């Protein structure tokens, strides 16, 4: 069962990136401090979903386990589904940290693409789902 983090994204002041805040609920309550996200070790997946009041559309993500061999391939990219949710796999038998870059676009007609700063997801909490 995926552990869901909600992301509220807007265009950064310089106009080049997505400025993101994270929370445990779609309405923005239960804010997650910073970009260091910790999920239960038994979650198996971490999903990023659009928050209710976001200004940009979540369209995909790239991710890589920190400390593993560098390189990108098709297993390091996840497109968003029809509900603007991106899910990345997490192991349940070992603790890892994945660097993630979320990709956003302007809603409706795509005028530009905006990458996020890279949150890190670590599956190291013992909370049960």
HELIX and SHEET records of a PDB file:
HELIX    1   1 UNK A   74  UNK A   76  5                                   3    
SHEET    1   A 5 UNK A  31  UNK A  32  0                                        
SHEET    2   A 5 UNK A  17  UNK A  23 -1                                        
SHEET    3   A 5 UNK A   3  UNK A  11 -1                                        
SHEET    4   A 5 UNK A  45  UNK A  50  1                                        
SHEET    5   A 5 UNK A  85  UNK A  89 -1                                        
SHEET    1   B 6 UNK A  31  UNK A  32  0                                        
SHEET    2   B 6 UNK A  17  UNK A  23 -1                                        
SHEET    3   B 6 UNK A 113  UNK A 116  1                                        
SHEET    4   B 6 UNK A  97  UNK A 106 -1                                        
SHEET    5   B 6 UNK A  56  UNK A  65 -1                                        
SHEET    6   B 6 UNK A  77  UNK A  79 -1                                        
SHEET    1   C 6 UNK A  31  UNK A  32  0                                        
SHEET    2   C 6 UNK A  17  UNK A  23 -1                                        
SHEET    3   C 6 UNK A 113  UNK A 116  1                                        
SHEET    4   C 6 UNK A  97  UNK A 106 -1                                        
SHEET    5   C 6 UNK A 119  UNK A 125 -1                                        
SHEET    6   C 6 UNK A  36  UNK A  40  1                                        
END                                                                             
